[in-house]
């Protein structure tokens, strides 16, 4: 079980808050008492005056007794888990402990939750003995990603006559993070800037050949098969070839968050599909050893600028959690185009590039084509704006953009492996289709002659 917990004691209210806690019954008794006392004064009826004073005093005495009640109660909350995918449930456990020497009365316990997580949970607890505790639990669920505060925990106290109810709040709260749904993807082999280990990957060799590889001195435990005899004879001591330095595979996941490129809202919108797709691809590549960077149309890497924004493959679980947390709160941007992305990728080849585009006009499609030249292999999933802007029954909800087929064709001519995305499309199927669509160009590039001992981007593919 995972999750976070919080503890605290309820904060008492002031006298004014106690008087505001009068129930309808208490207010009725007080009004009837005041009215009876006024009538007794006007009519000169002493017996009616005593009745009026009794009616007015009863709710006030209940308020005073309840206000003077000092329950020493500790409360805690535990989330299991604290990070949950959209449309999945999380369990919240509440624990109330009586730390006083006297038993409590009947307590009403309620936790404050945002309305998107469901109704506000309420529980009635029997009297808690000194040193005892009570535990209750409830479930929360949200179809919308985001960060939602839970708490503070509240105790509602009432008198035996039901004249007054007071609410005492704890001071702590917890946060539930609802992240995008992640779809498992099948392993495919996309051609790209090869990296890592194995004979099928690129090597950085000296221009003059293997004889000029810089050796180093022999160390205890080195494999004798790696002894470089020519350098040994030249230096008079055992010299071995340096181990081949692996180059990590890199991938940039580009998420188009422009408000002008996406229609509609809600869990079934095209924008949410793109966010979930970016999360799925990023986690899939992290698990397969890639260093992954999440980039938005604003040109900023998420999360953080450290190391160019690339999340290390060695800590896939931690890096994946950071990416999911960032995607849980990503919103539409005010950018009009993709110029900031073009500037961010100007530095040179960035390995594999996977982009999730919204609606593209002709100018932005041409700019996306120039972005492709910065990467060895580029895969684009282009949302069909016309299809996503239609409601049930094919009713158009808004003005659609240009035909997606024309934009996909422009991207393909620029070197992208581009696929249109319609409502209800499965990312796993599109992922395999992208592999099949890029297989022919990769095979053609792989047949190119070797240039200077450095295999080009198409000589071998990164397993993705």
C-alpha positions in Angstrom: 0.0 0.0 0.0 1.2 3.5 -0.8 0.0 6.9 0.1 0.4 9.9 2.3 -0.9 10.6 5.7 -1.7 13.7 7.8 -2.4 14.2 11.4 -3.7 17.1 13.5 -6.1 18.3 16.1 -9.4 20.2 15.4 -9.3 24.0 15.7 -12.1 25.3 18.0 -14.3 28.2 16.8 -15.2 31.3 18.8 -18.4 32.3 20.6 -19.9 33.8 17.5 -19.3 30.6 15.6 -21.0 28.7 18.4 -24.1 30.9 18.2 -24.1 30.5 14.4 -24.3 26.7 15.0 -27.9 26.9 16.3 -30.0 24.4 14.4 -33.5 25.1 13.1 -34.9 23.6 16.3 -32.7 25.8 18.5 -33.6 29.0 16.6 -37.3 28.1 16.8 -37.0 27.6 20.6 -35.2 30.9 21.0 -37.7 32.8 18.8 -40.6 31.2 20.7 -39.1 32.1 24.0 -38.5 35.7 23.1 -42.0 36.0 21.7 -43.5 34.5 24.8 -41.5 36.8 27.0 -42.7 39.9 25.0 -46.3 38.8 25.2 -46.0 38.1 28.9 -44.6 41.6 29.4 -47.4 43.2 27.4 -50.2 41.1 29.0 -48.8 41.0 32.5 -48.7 37.2 32.6 -46.0 36.1 35.0 -46.5 32.4 34.2 -46.1 33.0 30.5 -42.9 34.9 31.2 -41.4 32.0 33.0 -42.2 29.7 30.1 -40.7 32.2 27.6 -37.5 32.5 29.6 -37.2 28.6 29.8 -37.7 28.3 26.0 -35.1 31.0 25.3 -32.6 29.7 27.9 -32.6 26.1 26.7 -30.8 26.6 23.3 -28.4 29.2 24.9 -27.4 26.7 27.6 -26.9 24.1 24.9 -24.6 26.5 23.0 -22.6 27.3 26.1 -22.2 23.6 27.1 -21.2 22.6 23.6 -18.8 25.5 23.2 -17.1 24.6 26.5 -16.7 21.0 25.5 -13.0 20.3 24.9 -12.6 17.0 23.1 -8.9 16.2 22.6 -9.1 14.2 19.3 -6.4 13.5 16.8 -7.2 12.7 13.2 -5.2 11.3 10.3 -5.8 10.5 6.7 -4.1 8.0 4.4 -4.4 7.8 0.6 -4.0 4.6 -1.2 -2.5 5.4 -3.7 -1.7 9.1 -3.7 -1.3 9.0 -7.5 -4.1 7.4 -9.5 -4.9 7.2 -13.2 -8.0 9.0 -14.5 -11.3 7.0 -14.0 -9.6 4.8 -11.4 -10.5 4.7 -7.7 -8.4 5.6 -4.7 -9.2 4.7 -1.1 -9.1 7.2 1.7 -8.8 6.0 5.2 -9.6 8.2 8.1 -8.6 7.5 11.7 -9.9 9.4 14.7 -8.2 8.9 18.1 -9.4 10.1 21.5 -6.3 11.3 23.4 -8.2 12.7 26.4 -9.0 11.0 29.7 -12.8 11.3 29.2 -14.9 9.5 26.6 -16.4 11.5 23.7 -20.0 11.8 22.7 -21.4 10.9 19.4 -19.3 12.5 16.6 -20.2 13.3 13.1 -17.1 13.1 10.9 -16.9 14.6 7.4 -14.1 15.2 4.9 -14.0 18.0 2.5 -13.4 16.8 -1.1 -13.8 18.6 -4.5 -17.1 18.0 -6.2 -15.4 16.2 -9.1 -14.3 13.4 -6.8 -17.8 12.6 -5.6 -20.1 13.5 -2.8 -18.8 14.7 0.5 -18.3 11.7 2.8 -20.0 11.8 6.2 -19.8 9.3 9.1 -21.4 9.0 12.5 -19.1 7.7 15.2 -20.2 6.2 18.5 -18.6 7.5 21.6 -14.9 6.8 21.7 -13.3 5.6 24.9 -10.2 7.2 26.4 -7.2 6.2 24.3 -9.5 4.5 21.7 -9.8 5.1 18.0 -12.2 4.6 15.1 -11.4 4.0 11.5 -13.6 4.6 8.4 -12.8 4.7 4.7 -14.3 5.9 1.5 -13.4 5.9 -2.2 -12.9 8.8 -4.6 -12.8 8.8 -8.4 -12.3 11.4 -11.1 -12.5 11.2 -14.9 -10.5 14.5 -15.1 -6.8 14.6 -14.4 -5.5 17.2 -12.0 -4.3 17.7 -8.4 -7.2 17.7 -5.9 -6.9 18.7 -2.2 -8.5 16.5 0.4 -9.4 18.1 3.6 -9.4 19.5 6.1 -11.1 16.9 8.2 -14.1 18.2 10.1 -15.9 17.0 13.3 -19.5 18.0 13.9 -20.6 18.1 17.6 -24.2 18.3 18.6 -26.0 18.5 22.0 -28.5 15.8 23.1 -31.5 18.0 22.4 -30.4 18.8 18.8 -30.4 22.6 19.5 -26.8 23.3 18.3 -24.2 21.8 16.0 -20.6 22.9 16.0 -18.0 22.1 13.4 -14.4 21.8 14.4 -11.8 21.6 11.5 -8.4 20.0 11.5 -5.6 22.0 10.0 -4.0 19.5 7.6 -5.0 18.2 4.2 -3.6 15.9 1.5 -3.4 16.1 -2.3 -4.6 13.4 -4.7 -2.9 13.5 -8.1 -5.0 12.2 -11.0 -2.7 11.4 -13.9 -3.6 10.6 -17.5 -4.5 7.0 -18.4 -1.5 5.1 -19.7 -2.0 2.6 -22.4 0.4 -0.3 -22.7 2.2 -0.3 -26.1 3.7 -3.2 -28.0 7.4 -3.2 -28.6 8.3 -2.0 -32.1 11.6 -1.1 -33.8 11.6 2.5 -35.0 14.6 3.7 -37.0 16.4 6.5 -35.2 19.6 7.8 -33.7 20.8 4.4 -32.5 22.3 4.2 -29.0 23.0 1.8 -26.2 24.7 -1.5 -26.5 24.9 -4.3 -29.0 26.4 -5.0 -32.4 23.4 -3.6 -34.2 24.0 -0.1 -32.8 26.2 2.7 -33.9 29.8 3.0 -32.8 32.1 6.0 -32.7 35.3 4.9 -34.4 38.5 6.8 -35.1 38.7 8.0 -38.7 41.9 5.9 -39.4 40.5 2.6 -38.2 40.6 0.3 -35.2 44.4 0.4 -35.0 44.3 4.0 -33.8 41.8 3.4 -31.0 43.2 5.1 -27.9 44.2 2.3 -25.4 44.7 2.5 -21.7 46.9 0.7 -19.2 46.0 -2.8 -18.1 44.0 -3.1 -14.8 43.6 -6.1 -12.6 40.6 -8.1 -13.9 40.7 -6.9 -17.5 40.0 -9.5 -20.1 43.3 -10.5 -21.8 41.5 -10.8 -25.1 41.3 -7.0 -25.1 45.1 -6.5 -24.9 46.3 -4.2 -27.7 49.6 -5.7 -28.6 50.9 -3.0 -30.9 50.4 -0.4 -28.1 51.9 -2.8 -25.6 55.1 -3.1 -27.7 55.2 0.7 -28.1 54.8 1.5 -24.4 56.6 -1.4 -22.9 53.6 -2.4 -20.7 50.3 -4.1 -21.1 47.8 -1.9 -22.9 44.1 -2.8 -23.5 41.5 -1.4 -25.7 39.0 1.0 -24.0 35.5 -0.4 -23.6 33.1 1.0 -26.1 31.3 3.9 -24.6 27.6 3.3 -24.9 25.4 6.2 -26.1 22.0 6.4 -24.6 19.0 6.5 -26.9 17.2 9.7 -26.7 13.6 10.6 -27.5 11.7 13.8 -27.4 7.9 13.6 -26.9 6.3 16.7 -28.3 2.8 17.6 -27.0 0.9 20.3 -28.9 -1.2 22.1 -26.2 -2.3 25.2 -28.3 -5.9 26.1 -27.5 -6.4 27.0 -31.2 -5.5 23.5 -32.2 -8.0 21.6 -30.1 -11.7 21.5 -30.0 -13.9 20.6 -27.1 -13.1 19.7 -23.5 -13.7 16.9 -21.1 -12.3 13.4 -20.7 -13.3 12.4 -24.3 -11.8 15.4 -26.0 -9.0 15.2 -28.5 -6.7 17.2 -26.2 -7.1 14.6 -23.4 -6.4 11.8 -26.0 -3.1 13.6 -26.9 -2.1 14.0 -23.3 -2.8 10.4 -22.5 -0.9 9.4 -25.7 2.1 11.5 -24.7 2.1 9.8 -21.3 1.9 6.3 -22.7 4.7 6.8 -25.2 7.0 8.5 -22.6 6.6 5.7 -20.1 6.9 3.0 -22.7 10.2 4.5 -24.0 11.5 5.0 -20.4 10.9 1.3 -19.7 12.9 0.4 -22.8 16.0 2.3 -21.8 15.5 5.7 -23.5 16.2 9.0 -22.0 12.9 10.9 -22.6 12.2 14.6 -22.8 8.7 16.0 -22.7 8.4 19.2 -24.8 5.3 21.4 -25.3 4.6 23.9 -28.0 5.9 26.6 -25.6 9.4 25.3 -26.2 9.9 24.5 -22.5 10.9 21.0 -21.4 8.7 19.4 -18.7 9.7 18.7 -16.0 12.5 21.2 -15.5 15.5 22.4 -17.6 18.1 20.2 -16.0 20.1 18.2 -18.5 18.0 19.6 -21.4 14.9 18.1 -19.8 15.8 14.5 -20.5 14.6 12.1 -17.9 17.2 9.4 -17.2 16.5 5.8 -18.1 18.3 4.6 -15.0 15.5 5.8 -12.8 12.5 5.0 -15.0 10.1 4.8 -12.1 11.0 8.1 -10.6 11.3 9.8 -14.1 7.9 8.3 -15.1 6.3 9.7 -11.9 7.7 13.2 -12.6 6.4 13.1 -16.2 3.0 11.9 -15.1 2.8 14.6 -12.4 3.6 17.2 -15.0 1.0 15.9 -17.5 -1.6 15.8 -14.7 -1.8 19.6 -14.6 -0.9 20.5 -18.2 -3.4 22.9 -19.8 -4.0 24.7 -23.0 -1.4 27.3 -24.0 -2.0 30.7 -25.7 0.6 30.0 -28.4 -0.5 30.6 -32.0 2.1 28.4 -33.7 5.1 26.0 -33.3 7.9 28.5 -33.7 9.0 28.0 -30.1 9.4 24.3 -30.6 11.4 24.9 -33.8 13.8 27.1 -31.8 14.0 24.5 -29.0 15.0 21.8 -31.4 17.5 23.9 -33.4 20.5 22.4 -31.6 20.8 19.3 -33.9 19.8 15.7 -34.0 17.8 14.6 -30.9 17.2 11.0 -31.7 13.6 9.8 -31.9 10.9 12.5 -32.1 7.3 11.5 -31.3 4.8 14.4 -31.7 1.1 14.7 -30.9 -0.3 17.5 -33.0 -3.7 19.2 -32.8 -5.3 20.8 -35.8 -2.6 22.2 -38.2 -3.0 24.8 -40.8 -0.8 25.0 -43.9 1.8 27.3 -42.3 2.2 25.2 -39.1 2.3 22.0 -41.1 5.2 23.4 -43.1 7.0 24.5 -39.9 6.5 21.0 -38.5 8.2 19.7 -41.6 11.3 21.8 -40.8 11.2 20.5 -37.2 11.6 17.0 -38.6 15.0 17.9 -40.1 16.3 18.2 -36.6 15.7 14.6 -35.7 16.8 11.3 -37.1 13.3 9.7 -37.0 10.1 11.5 -36.4 6.6 10.1 -35.8 3.5 12.3 -35.8 0.0 11.6 -34.6 -2.2 14.3 -36.1 -5.7 14.8 -34.6 -8.5 14.9 -37.1 -10.0 18.3 -36.1 -13.1 17.8 -38.2 -13.9 14.5 -36.7 -13.1 15.5 -33.1 -15.3 18.7 -33.4 -18.4 16.6 -34.2 -20.8 15.5 -31.4 -23.0 12.5 -31.2 -24.8 11.6 -34.4 -22.2 13.5 -36.5 -23.5 17.0 -35.5 -20.8 19.6 -36.0 -20.1 21.5 -32.8 -17.7 24.0 -34.2 -15.9 25.1 -37.4 -13.4 22.4 -38.5 -9.9 23.1 -39.8 -8.3 21.9 -43.0 -8.7 18.3 -44.1 -6.3 16.2 -42.0 -5.3 14.1 -45.0 -3.7 17.1 -46.7 -1.7 17.9 -43.5 -0.6 14.3 -43.1 0.6 14.3 -46.7 2.7 17.4 -46.1 4.3 15.9 -43.1 5.1 12.7 -44.9 6.7 14.6 -47.7 8.9 16.3 -45.1 10.0 13.0 -43.8 7.6 12.4 -40.9 5.9 9.1 -40.3 2.5 10.8 -39.9 -0.8 9.2 -39.0 -4.3 10.8 -38.6 -6.1 10.2 -35.4 -9.9 9.9 -35.3 -12.1 9.7 -32.2 -11.9 6.3 -30.5 -8.6 5.4 -32.1 -6.4 3.0 -30.1 -2.8 4.3 -29.5 -1.4 0.7 -29.5 -2.8 0.2 -33.1 -1.4 3.5 -34.3 1.9 2.7 -32.7 2.2 -0.5 -34.7 1.0 1.3 -37.8 3.7 3.9 -37.4 6.3 1.0 -37.2 4.9 -0.5 -40.4 4.8 2.8 -42.2 8.4 3.6 -41.3 9.8 0.1 -42.0 10.2 0.6 -45.8 12.1 3.9 -45.5 14.3 2.4 -42.8 15.1 -0.6 -44.9 16.0 1.7 -47.8 18.3 3.8 -45.6 19.8 0.6 -44.1 21.0 -0.5 -47.6 23.1 2.7 -48.0 26.9 2.2 -48.2 28.9 2.7 -45.1 30.5 6.1 -44.8 33.6 6.5 -42.7 32.7 3.6 -40.4 29.8 5.5 -38.9 26.4 3.9 -39.6 23.8 6.4 -40.6 20.5 6.8 -38.7 18.8 4.2 -40.9 21.4 1.4 -40.5 19.8 0.1 -37.4 16.7 0.8 -35.3 16.1 1.5 -31.7 13.8 -1.0 -30.1 10.8 1.1 -29.0 
